[in-house]
């Protein structure tokens, strides 16, 4: 009997080690996939000027090249996340990374601005599948406990790592081989990732649901219209195109809610908004986009046009924020102990507010080094927020709906990002000119407003904390 018991114990240990190894493989592949999407998202910051000049674009072309990926992400994230729950997260990851390789190659061979912008939008749609399915796969591999907290921290750190790596890698390659080489680099990286993704375990919901096609279409059109309206608004808020797009987005969003209320198996159950953790997940992601991503997306432009920093150097300065965010996200569990994700979110936004306030006070003659303390403090806050949002996206929905939870969370993030960029551009350029003095005065206003939005986000997160948190 003793021998039999010992053999069973050995088999159990072997099974546990195998399961741990498979979960670890899923985590690191999913984190690498997330890193790649964020790198693709941010890389264009250092190449957009060359690409627009090469293809004879204008200011509107530059805006759409920078922001087109946000449209694809916002339009597709929740829908593709829900699909990954039904049809398999590994399958969606394989298809999405393959499409990311193809759409990156499309950008590399673009003969004109129209094709380049279309490629950026399609990169966003492909990236949506990668982001939603990767976090969903992590949620299935790490269902509970401290290991899930660690996994969410790794995922959060990959967000910061991608934003840091993208502009630097693209700028370095483009400086030697031209802007098209950065898109080829993205295509090769995505193709290599396809091979890695095929090696992880498949995961999907055990209970099949009917496809909510009408809800998916209404939501995709609503997010696309709202995001496009926000992008167009950077040129003119009074233009008829901007007004029509924003109005259509609001109407379509209302139609989506009406559809979901009548569906027996909706793509997004409206009842989930009664869950304070779900509200914390969505509001936290929305304010991350609105108050942090929007400001950081504008920072390289400020450095180049007002402080005389080169394109590649501005990416390096921005890395003070993104690399700090990456490191802090990894260390969040050690830094904050056993605090709940909602409580950590409050702390993260409060620290972010301090960091953004420290970015104010620039004037003509200021050095770019004046920004470093604020960027580091903001990076600390962003790292805590990103790790917390990863946990909340998984904890606020059942395990079998992890892809949907991830999709909803990231939809809020990138819709907020589009609104945030529009807000910062309006504030930074609203001081009567495009010269350095006017731009710096506008920046000082923008960082105070964004800091106030971070404080508001902290208050909302505190209000969403369950009593037991």
Phi, psi and omega per residue, in radians:
X1 nan -0.677 -3.133
X2 -1.093 -0.720 3.120
X3 -1.115 -0.754 3.141
X4 -1.102 -0.754 3.124
X5 -1.099 -0.722 3.131
X6 -1.111 -0.688 3.125
X7 -1.140 -0.710 3.103
X8 -1.108 -0.715 3.122
X9 -1.098 -0.707 3.108
X10 -1.113 -0.732 3.119
X11 -1.113 -0.707 3.121
X12 -1.102 -0.735 3.119
X13 -1.127 -0.712 3.132
X14 -1.122 -0.708 3.118
X15 -1.111 -0.747 3.127
X16 -1.098 -0.767 3.129
X17 -1.089 -0.709 3.126
X18 -1.110 -0.777 3.131
X19 -1.100 -0.719 3.117
X20 -1.112 -0.707 3.135
X21 -1.133 -0.709 3.131
X22 -1.168 -0.704 3.100
X23 -1.120 -0.733 3.113
X24 -1.087 -0.717 3.116
X25 -1.093 -0.752 3.118
X26 -1.053 -0.767 -3.120
X27 -1.047 -0.883 -3.032
X28 -1.274 -0.564 3.060
X29 -1.203 -0.759 3.131
X30 -1.123 -0.676 3.104
X31 -1.147 -0.714 3.102
X32 -1.105 -0.672 3.124
X33 -1.128 -0.756 3.099
X34 -1.102 -0.768 3.100
X35 -0.980 -0.771 -3.107
X36 -1.107 -0.770 -3.130
X37 -1.095 -0.757 3.126
X38 -1.185 -0.559 3.065
X39 -1.149 -0.759 3.101
X40 -1.104 -0.707 -3.130
X41 -1.057 -0.739 -3.016
X42 -1.666 -0.296 -3.031
X43 -1.036 -0.589 -3.024
X44 -1.140 -0.278 3.123
X45 -0.972 -0.648 -3.076
X46 -1.626 -0.134 -3.090
X47 -2.041 -0.166 -3.007
X48 -1.083 -0.663 -3.135
X49 -1.064 -0.812 3.136
X50 -1.136 -0.730 -3.091
X51 -1.167 -0.710 3.138
X52 -1.172 -0.725 3.086
X53 -1.121 -0.741 -3.113
X54 -1.103 -0.639 -3.077
X55 -1.769 0.224 3.047
X56 1.014 0.804 3.098
X57 -1.537 3.131 3.126
X58 -2.166 -2.921 -3.113
X59 -1.077 -0.714 3.115
X60 -1.099 -0.667 3.108
X61 -1.105 -0.710 3.118
X62 -1.103 -0.772 3.132
X63 -1.049 -0.778 -3.104
X64 -1.263 -0.566 3.076
X65 -1.150 -0.717 3.115
X66 -1.184 -0.632 -2.935
X67 -1.927 -0.110 -3.066
X68 -1.023 -0.624 -3.117
X69 -1.145 -0.540 3.087
X70 -1.065 -0.662 3.129
X71 -1.102 -0.839 3.141
X72 -1.081 -0.699 3.132
X73 -1.133 -0.890 -3.081
X74 -1.100 -0.641 -3.090
X75 -1.249 -0.550 -2.952
X76 -1.889 -0.292 -2.907
X77 -1.041 -0.943 -3.051
X78 -1.167 -0.717 -3.125
X79 -1.115 -0.834 -3.100
X80 -1.230 -0.492 3.054
X81 -1.128 -0.780 3.093
X82 -1.123 -0.674 3.104
X83 -1.122 -0.624 3.140
X84 -1.140 -0.592 3.077
X85 -1.102 -0.644 -3.062
X86 -1.449 -0.778 -2.966
X87 -1.804 -0.073 3.081
X88 1.976 2.197 -3.084
X89 -1.267 -0.652 3.085
X90 -1.118 -0.727 3.139
X91 -1.052 -0.788 3.126
X92 -1.139 -0.656 3.096
X93 -1.096 -0.769 3.139
X94 -1.071 -0.864 -3.127
X95 -1.099 -0.767 -3.064
X96 -1.194 -0.724 3.105
X97 -1.172 -0.609 3.054
X98 -1.108 -0.750 3.101
X99 -1.167 -0.595 3.091
X100 -1.114 -0.662 3.079
X101 -1.112 -0.766 -3.105
X102 -1.186 -0.758 -3.113
X103 -1.232 -0.533 3.045
X104 -1.168 -0.701 3.080
X105 -1.120 -0.609 3.083
X106 -1.070 -0.738 3.076
X107 -1.091 -0.628 -3.116
X108 -1.165 -0.556 -3.085
X109 -1.822 0.152 -3.053
X110 -0.955 2.177 3.117
X111 -1.463 -0.249 -3.110
X112 -2.716 3.046 -3.081
X113 -1.120 -0.638 -3.119
X114 -1.022 -0.780 3.138
X115 -1.205 -0.685 3.126
X116 -1.099 -0.780 3.129
X117 -1.138 -0.732 3.081
X118 -1.055 -0.688 3.105
X119 -1.091 -0.691 3.115
X120 -1.146 -0.724 3.108
X121 -1.107 -0.757 3.137
X122 -1.202 -0.568 3.012
X123 -1.031 -0.678 3.106
X124 -1.117 -0.762 3.121
X125 -1.103 -0.732 3.097
X126 -1.162 -0.749 3.115
X127 -1.091 -0.525 3.098
X128 -1.044 -0.765 3.117
X129 -1.105 -0.671 -3.142
X130 -1.160 -0.831 -3.091
X131 -1.126 -0.857 -3.073
X132 -1.145 -0.804 -3.089
X133 -1.250 -0.559 -3.112
X134 -1.186 -0.817 3.113
X135 -1.189 -0.602 3.060
X136 -1.096 -0.724 3.111
X137 -1.132 -0.668 3.085
X138 -1.105 -0.755 3.135
X139 -1.063 -0.628 3.109
X140 -1.299 -0.647 -3.120
X141 -1.292 -0.457 -3.118
X142 -2.230 1.394 -2.986
X143 -1.211 -0.572 -3.061
X144 -2.632 2.995 2.895
X145 1.383 -2.951 -3.046
X146 -1.179 -0.453 3.122
X147 -1.183 -0.594 3.057
X148 -1.162 -0.702 3.106
X149 -1.040 -0.770 3.096
X150 -1.094 -0.763 -3.127
X151 -1.081 -0.728 3.112
X152 -1.131 -0.600 3.090
X153 -1.145 -0.735 3.091
X154 -1.079 -0.781 3.129
X155 -1.070 -0.780 3.121
X156 -1.081 -0.649 3.133
X157 -1.195 -0.527 3.131
X158 -1.188 -0.463 3.060
X159 -1.124 -0.878 3.111
X160 -1.105 -0.681 -3.131
X161 -1.107 -0.722 -3.141
X162 -1.109 -0.747 3.133
X163 -1.141 -0.563 3.119
X164 -1.291 -0.788 -3.025
X165 -1.267 -0.699 -3.007
X166 -0.936 -1.046 -3.099
X167 -1.108 -0.646 -3.109
X168 -1.193 -0.799 -3.130
X169 -1.155 -0.785 -3.131
X170 -1.113 -0.735 -3.139
X171 -1.131 -0.715 -3.131
X172 -1.147 -0.765 -3.134
X173 -1.205 -0.773 -3.098
X174 -1.133 -0.568 -3.136
X175 -1.091 -0.524 -3.116
X176 -1.692 -0.680 -2.972
X177 -2.062 0.016 -3.140
X178 1.657 2.819 -3.019
X179 -1.109 -0.517 -3.125
X180 -1.127 -0.479 -3.112
X181 -1.135 -0.495 3.128
X182 -1.171 -0.635 3.086
X183 -1.225 -0.657 3.075
X184 -1.110 -0.671 3.092
X185 -1.063 -0.748 3.092
X186 -1.102 -0.715 -3.133
X187 -1.111 -0.754 3.136
X188 -1.137 -0.749 -3.141
X189 -1.102 -0.728 3.129
X190 -1.162 -0.701 3.119
X191 -1.104 -0.694 3.100
X192 -1.137 -0.611 -3.127
X193 -1.196 -0.535 3.085
X194 -0.950 -0.775 -3.123
X195 -1.101 -0.756 -3.130
X196 -1.143 -0.682 -3.097
X197 -1.138 -0.598 -3.130
X198 -1.123 -0.264 -3.101
X199 -1.563 -0.052 3.128
X200 -1.631 2.873 -3.118
X201 -1.317 2.579 3.051
X202 -1.354 2.568 3.049
X203 -2.542 2.461 3.107
X204 -2.772 2.934 3.094
X205 -1.193 2.526 3.137
X206 -1.421 -0.327 -3.141
X207 -1.867 1.987 -3.105
X208 -1.293 2.450 3.122
X209 -2.071 2.698 3.069
X210 -1.293 2.630 -3.106
X211 -1.384 2.118 3.117
X212 -1.491 1.335 -3.029
X213 -1.164 -0.779 -3.101
X214 -1.126 -0.707 3.092
X215 -1.134 -0.715 -3.139
X216 -1.104 -0.757 -3.134
X217 -1.159 -0.782 -3.137
X218 -1.074 -0.746 -3.134
X219 -1.170 -0.770 -3.141
X220 -1.053 -0.760 3.133
X221 -1.171 -0.668 3.131
X222 -1.116 -0.839 -3.130
X223 -1.144 -0.689 3.120
X224 -1.121 -0.747 -3.128
X225 -1.161 -0.778 3.139
X226 -1.107 -0.785 -3.127
X227 -1.141 -0.757 3.116
X228 -1.099 -0.670 3.102
X229 -1.119 -0.693 3.108
X230 -1.169 -0.653 3.100
X231 -1.165 -0.792 3.126
X232 -1.142 -0.534 -3.123
X233 -1.099 -0.383 3.106
X234 -1.164 -0.388 3.081
X235 -1.538 -0.783 3.141
X236 -2.881 2.101 3.114
X237 -1.340 -0.314 -3.117
X238 -1.657 -0.089 -3.138
X239 -1.131 2.500 -3.091
X240 -1.060 -0.628 3.140
X241 -1.092 -0.749 3.133
X242 -1.095 -0.822 -3.111
X243 -1.092 -0.770 -3.124
X244 -1.109 -0.768 -3.129
X245 -1.105 -0.799 -3.133
X246 -1.155 -0.740 3.118
X247 -1.112 -0.755 3.117
X248 -1.080 -0.684 3.121
X249 -1.077 -0.753 3.125
X250 -1.126 -0.775 3.136
X251 -1.092 -0.783 -3.141
X252 -1.150 -0.603 3.083
X253 -1.143 -0.699 3.049
X254 -1.098 -0.710 3.098
X255 -1.099 -0.675 3.105
X256 -1.071 -0.794 3.127
X257 -1.070 -0.758 3.130
X258 -1.074 -0.715 3.124
X259 -1.126 -0.789 -3.099
X260 -1.128 -0.600 3.126
X261 -1.170 -0.419 -3.099
X262 -1.708 -0.212 -3.089
X263 -1.425 2.484 3.059
X264 -1.327 -0.612 3.090
X265 -2.253 1.334 -3.083
X266 -1.262 2.799 3.102
X267 -1.215 -0.505 3.082
X268 -2.422 1.917 -3.140
X269 -1.219 2.141 -3.118
X270 -1.088 -0.466 3.138
X271 -1.088 -0.375 -3.132
X272 -1.101 -0.397 -3.135
X273 -1.264 -0.120 3.020
X274 -1.426 -0.229 3.137
X275 -1.470 2.047 -3.103
X276 -1.059 -0.566 3.119
X277 -1.175 -0.658 3.102
X278 -1.143 -0.731 3.094
X279 -1.107 -0.709 3.104
X280 -1.104 -0.687 3.123
X281 -1.080 -0.853 -3.086
X282 -1.247 -0.776 -3.117
X283 -1.180 -0.684 3.108
X284 -1.084 -0.749 3.116
X285 -1.153 -0.722 3.140
X286 -1.059 -0.805 -3.114
X287 -1.280 -0.472 3.018
X288 -1.059 -0.799 3.081
X289 -1.145 -0.785 -3.040
X290 -1.186 -0.793 -2.974
X291 -1.774 -0.334 -3.078
X292 -2.011 -0.997 -3.113
X293 -1.060 -0.736 3.126
X294 -1.028 -0.785 -3.119
X295 -1.201 -0.783 -3.109
X296 -1.202 -0.503 3.088
X297 -1.160 -0.500 -3.125
X298 -1.533 -0.333 -3.043
X299 -0.990 -0.801 3.114
X300 -1.021 -0.650 3.120
X301 -1.130 -0.727 3.093
X302 -1.067 -0.811 -3.125
X303 -1.051 -0.703 -3.075
X304 -1.315 -0.786 -2.973
X305 -1.580 -0.437 -3.082
X306 -1.926 -0.464 -3.077
X307 -1.996 0.010 3.041
X308 1.246 0.442 3.131
X309 -1.525 2.489 3.133
X310 -1.223 2.895 -3.101
X311 -1.052 -0.884 -3.090
X312 -1.206 -0.606 3.109
X313 -1.195 -0.600 3.109
X314 -1.125 -0.600 3.060
X315 -1.145 -0.633 3.091
X316 -1.152 -0.699 3.093
X317 -1.114 -0.765 3.121
X318 -1.048 -0.519 -3.136
X319 -1.135 -0.351 3.055
X320 -1.051 -0.628 3.072
X321 -1.337 -0.903 -2.982
X322 -1.221 -0.666 3.135
X323 -1.259 -0.601 3.031
X324 -1.093 -0.747 3.097
X325 -1.020 -0.762 3.137
X326 -1.061 -0.853 -3.088
X327 -1.132 -0.737 -3.102
X328 -1.211 -0.663 3.106
X329 -1.015 -0.718 3.115
X330 -1.137 -0.564 -3.054
X331 -1.690 0.118 -3.009
X332 -1.005 -0.758 -3.085
X333 -1.110 -0.671 3.118
X334 -1.255 -0.593 -3.105
X335 -1.296 -0.667 -3.019
X336 -1.916 0.012 3.082
X337 1.096 -2.321 -3.045
X338 -1.692 0.325 3.112
X339 -1.066 2.563 3.125
X340 -1.183 2.836 3.123
X341 -1.083 -0.664 3.138
X342 -1.151 -0.709 3.110
X343 -1.149 -0.713 3.104
X344 -1.114 -0.598 3.128
X345 -1.108 -0.707 3.087
X346 -1.034 -0.827 3.140
X347 -1.087 -0.787 -3.112
X348 -1.052 -0.758 3.138
X349 -1.236 -0.611 3.108
X350 -1.114 -0.759 3.091
X351 -1.133 -0.692 3.111
X352 -1.061 -0.670 3.114
X353 -1.083 -0.713 3.100
X354 -1.107 -0.776 -3.131
X355 -1.083 -0.737 -3.124
X356 -1.218 -0.639 3.074
X357 -1.089 -0.602 3.140
X358 -1.232 -0.206 3.108
X359 -1.470 -0.085 -3.092
X360 -1.477 3.061 3.073
X361 1.533 0.268 3.114
X362 -1.354 2.573 3.059
X363 -2.550 3.052 3.114
X364 -1.048 2.254 -3.093
X365 1.708 -0.150 3.098
X366 -1.168 2.587 3.083
X367 -1.635 2.680 3.100
X368 -1.101 -0.382 3.127
X369 -1.136 -0.380 3.091
X370 -1.055 -0.413 -3.115
X371 -1.468 -0.342 -2.973
X372 -1.035 -0.825 3.136
X373 -1.012 -0.779 3.122
X374 -1.107 -0.702 3.131
X375 -1.124 -0.676 3.123
X376 -1.176 -0.789 3.114
X377 -1.091 -0.756 3.100
X378 -1.097 -0.635 3.085
X379 -1.095 -0.662 3.091
X380 -1.088 -0.834 3.120
X381 -1.102 -0.745 -3.134
X382 -1.108 -0.671 3.119
X383 -1.077 -0.780 3.108
X384 -1.119 -0.739 -3.135
X385 -1.111 -0.818 -3.103
X386 -1.084 -0.767 3.112
X387 -1.125 -0.695 -3.132
X388 -1.174 -0.706 3.128
X389 -1.149 -0.634 3.059
X390 -1.050 -0.767 3.097
X391 -1.117 -0.808 -3.084
X392 -1.118 -0.666 3.124
X393 -1.035 -0.564 -3.134
X394 -1.560 -0.677 -3.075
X395 -1.307 -0.383 -3.040
X396 -1.528 -0.033 3.123
X397 -2.357 2.768 3.060
X398 -1.088 2.739 -3.086
X399 -0.979 -0.675 -3.084
X400 -1.280 -0.157 3.132
X401 -1.993 0.451 -3.080
X402 -1.090 -0.642 3.121
X403 -1.127 -0.728 3.078
X404 -1.103 -0.754 3.120
X405 -1.054 -0.746 3.090
X406 -1.119 -0.741 3.141
X407 -1.108 -0.737 3.124
X408 -1.120 -0.769 -3.138
X409 -1.053 -0.846 -3.090
X410 -1.288 -0.487 3.030
X411 -1.048 -0.800 3.103
X412 -1.075 -0.699 -3.117
X413 -1.068 -0.820 -3.032
X414 -1.461 -0.454 2.966
X415 -1.183 -0.734 3.058
X416 -1.086 -0.660 3.112
X417 -1.085 -0.748 3.112
X418 -1.098 -0.737 3.105
X419 -1.176 -0.650 -3.124
X420 -1.135 -0.752 3.108
X421 -1.097 -0.752 3.118
X422 -1.057 -0.745 3.135
X423 -1.114 -0.826 -3.086
X424 -1.155 -0.719 3.111
X425 -1.070 -0.770 -3.141
X426 -1.086 -0.741 -3.135
X427 -1.245 -0.735 -3.046
X428 -1.266 -0.457 -3.110
X429 -1.857 0.221 -3.056
X430 -1.724 0.368 -3.113
X431 -1.946 0.556 2.952
X432 1.387 0.645 3.062
X433 2.759 3.005 3.141
X434 -1.949 0.108 3.113
X435 -1.259 2.980 -3.071
X436 -1.049 -0.765 -3.084
X437 -1.087 -0.808 -3.139
X438 -1.140 -0.705 -3.120
X439 -1.152 -0.693 3.130
X440 -1.199 -0.667 3.080
X441 -1.100 -0.730 3.101
X442 -1.140 -0.677 3.087
X443 -1.049 -0.777 -3.134
X444 -1.050 -0.626 3.061
X445 -1.207 -0.765 -3.070
X446 -1.087 -0.732 -3.079
X447 -1.216 -0.570 3.086
X448 -1.190 -0.736 3.103
X449 -1.106 -0.779 -3.134
X450 -1.160 -0.642 3.060
X451 -1.076 -0.708 3.091
X452 -1.121 -0.651 3.093
X453 -1.140 -0.629 3.068
X454 -1.113 -0.704 3.087
X455 -1.117 -0.697 3.080
X456 -1.086 -0.726 3.111
X457 -1.077 -0.693 3.109
X458 -1.102 -0.712 3.119
X459 -1.137 -0.722 3.120
X460 -1.139 -0.757 3.103
X461 -1.069 -0.686 3.111
X462 -1.126 -0.685 3.133
X463 -1.205 -0.456 -3.126
X464 -1.504 -0.122 -3.120
X465 -1.181 2.253 3.037
X466 -1.093 2.780 -3.080
X467 -1.031 -0.606 -3.096
X468 -1.292 -0.272 3.141
X469 -1.322 nan nan
